[in-house]
Amino acid sequence: MSILFSKKMNRFQTSIFNELATYKKQKVEEGHHMIDLSIGSPDLSPPVFVMEELAKQVKDPSSYRYSLEGTPEFLQAISNYYSSQYHVTISSEKEALMVMGSQDGLVHLPSVITDPGDIILVPNPGYTAYAAGISLAEAKPYYMPLREENQFLPDLEQIPKDIRIKAKLMILNFPGNPVPAMATKEFFKSVVRFARKYNIIVLHDFAYSELYYRDKPISFLSIPGAKEVGIEFNSLSKSFNMAGCRIGYVVGNERVIEGLHRLKSNLDFGVFLPIQQAAVCALSNSTTFSADLREIYKKRRDLLVEGLHSVGWNVQSPQASMFIWANVPERYSSTELTYKLIDEAGIVTVPGIAFGSQGEGYLRLSLVQSEEVLKTAVKRLKKSNIF
């Protein structure tokens, strides 16, 4: 029997992440110990009070029905969180929606907004889920370069007039992945003006909102007029180490929320009720957890950045997120250096080219390893003489 996939599946090829995972597995099977700085999944646990709430809720026999959508308690917790953290008023009934982790929403939203062939403005380099969502919608990406000389903010003035007129959606991500850049109020204000003028919906991916080291990141929705033109995705994966729970949310423009809600109601039956209740607990409890988490990541960041400097790899120290966006010495391509680090130092990273053409010349290193592991990584680099 001959099994043929749809033409659309041609857009979903095996990625560099799969290739790296396969190569890492091969190295491990050969007896090598690998330090994985490629993944973006937190290695730490959620707050104790969140785990206790989850444990309590799973013992309730009534918890095992379909949730269908976000509970009123969860949606109200989101509204309260935005009010306390960003002074943004969110209607829990009309301007908030639960998703199965922000990636679920990021991938499906383009299908709500665009028809096949429509243009989506997307950062380059950018998180790989954006490309997946664009492909699923059969839309066309227009890549906005993120360049170091522009503080890794897209230059809206460089977008051609004909593209501006045709574009239906703009995707932004600050603090970013893979580039840990921060947006300014002035930039977001220019985005609102641009979106209004050209009737473009703005999707802001705010997944790293709680992982910052000095200045608190700006919510796009805190900018006057932002709710008129856009929405903001967030997740409990990074802020509360609940990555495996798969729960997130989107807030903002009522019309866009309604459209995504309609699509989602045809795709799934919601998130396990105990997880929703645990998420309510996370969003609603004022504790030192977020500050303590930032301090852990800050120590890891400083240790690794200083260690890389000590071996001659002069990387920039990120202001936010769990990643270092490290420049590659000119003698290597990003892919060449990635494999050299695996072969000669037993360290797995991600080549910048995996996130788009503008990622060439950089590697992404994650901070989701303990200080002891990061110290070992630095020792291996010193011994390897790669730099």
C-alpha positions, 0 to 999 in steps of 0.5 A: 500500500502506498501512503501519500502525505498532503502537499502541506506536509512538505512544509514540515520537514525534519528540523535541526533540533531532530538532527541534534537530538539524534547526534546527541543520542549517538554520542551518548551511546558511544559513551560520551557524557553530553551537557545539553544547553540546547533545550528551553525546558525548565529544569526546576520544579513549580512552587510547592504550593502549586504542586500541593494544590495539584495533588489535592485536586487530582483526588477529587472524583469530579475533576475528571470530566471534560473542562471544554474551556477555561474555568471562570476561576482561571480566567478571572485569575488571569484578569487579576494577574494582569491588573496587579502586574501590568495595570491592564484591565482584562475582561475575564469573559471576553478578553481572555482565553485558555490555551494548551500552552502558548505554543498551541495558540501561537500555531493555531492563531494564523489560521484564524486571521489569514487565508492561504497566500496572505502575508504575516510579518514575522521576526527573523530569527524567530521561535520555530512555532511561528513558522509552523503556524504560518505553514499550517495556515498556508500563509506567506511569511515576510521576514523582519530582520532582528539586527544587533545594531538595532537592539534586535528590534524590527525596523518597521520603516524598512517594510515595503509599502506593498507588503504593509498593505497586504499584511494581515498579522504581525508576530512579535516576541519580547523578551525574545526566543532565541534573541533575549531582546527587550522592547521599549515603550517607544517601539511598542507605541510605533507598532500600535500606530503602524498596526492601526494605519495598515489594519494589521493584527499584532500577536505579542508572545510574552512567554518570558515575562517573569524571567528578567534580570533588571528592568521588568519587561513591558506588556504590549497591552499596557500601551494605549490602543494596543488592545484595539490592534492586538493580543498577548500570549503568555504561559505558565511554563517558564514563569512557574516551571509548569512546562509539562502541564501545558497550560497558557492563555491569550488576552487582548482584542475581544474579536480575535479572542472570539475567533480563536475560541471558536477554532479551539472549540472544534479542536480540543476539550480543554485542559485537565481541571486540576491543572487549571486549579493549580494554575489559578493557585500560581497566578493568585498567590503573592509569594517570593517564587518569581523573585527567587526564580529570577535570582537562580537564573541570574546566577547561572547567567553570570556564571556562564557569561563570565566563564565564556569570557574567560575562554575568549568567547565574548558573548553579551549578557542577556537582560531577560529570558533563559537564553544567551544569544552568543556570537560565533567567531567568523571562522565558523558557521553557526552549524560548524561551531555547534557540531564542533562543540559537541565533538570536542567539548561534549556541549550541545547548543543550537545554531542560530540558522535554525531560527532563520537566516538572520540567525547565522553568526550566532548560537543559542545557549540555554540556562536550564542546567545547574551551576555545577553543570555550567561550571563543568561546561566552562572547564570543558571549553577551556580544555578544548581550546576551541576559542 
